[in-house]
């Protein structure tokens, strides 16, 4: 079964918010921080760490 990555991340995100119930500002900070980090000079270092 092939599931698109965006759909899998969406499902994990929705379940995480429902089960853990973090504050909305924390979700916003994590999303904005991830978006900004992906387009920064630190992206290759993070990619090497993740792999």
Secondary structure per residue as TSV (DSSP state, phi and psi in degrees):
chain	resnum	aa	ss	phi	psi
A	1	X	-	360.0	123.6
A	2	X	-	-99.8	119.0
A	3	X	-	-113.2	130.3
A	4	X	-	-62.7	146.9
A	5	X	H	-61.1	-41.6
A	6	X	H	-62.5	-35.3
A	7	X	H	-71.5	-40.8
A	8	X	H	-64.1	-42.6
A	9	X	H	-66.0	-37.6
A	10	X	H	-63.5	-43.4
A	11	X	H	-64.3	-44.0
A	12	X	H	-64.5	-40.0
A	13	X	H	-64.3	-44.3
A	14	X	H	-64.8	-43.9
A	15	X	H	-64.3	-39.4
A	16	X	H	-63.2	-42.4
A	17	X	H	-67.2	-39.4
A	18	X	H	-69.8	-39.0
A	19	X	H	-84.4	-41.6
A	20	X	H	-91.7	-30.0
A	21	X	-	54.6	59.8
A	22	X	-	-74.4	159.4
A	23	X	-	-66.1	150.8
A	24	X	H	-64.6	-31.5
A	25	X	H	-67.0	-33.1
A	26	X	H	-68.3	-39.3
A	27	X	H	-61.9	-44.6
A	28	X	H	-62.2	-42.8
A	29	X	H	-63.9	-42.3
A	30	X	H	-65.8	-42.2
A	31	X	H	-66.0	-46.2
A	32	X	H	-66.2	-41.8
A	33	X	H	-63.3	-41.0
A	34	X	H	-65.9	-39.3
A	35	X	H	-65.0	-44.8
A	36	X	H	-69.7	-36.5
A	37	X	H	-69.1	-33.2
A	38	X	H	-66.6	-24.1
A	39	X	T	-109.0	21.8
A	40	X	S	-108.8	179.8
A	41	X	T	-72.7	-13.7
A	42	X	T	-84.9	-5.7
A	43	X	H	-58.5	-43.8
A	44	X	H	-62.5	-35.3
A	45	X	H	-68.3	-41.1
A	46	X	H	-66.7	-39.5
A	47	X	H	-63.6	-39.9
A	48	X	H	-66.6	-34.9
A	49	X	H	-70.8	-38.4
A	50	X	H	-70.1	-38.5
A	51	X	-	-79.7	360.0
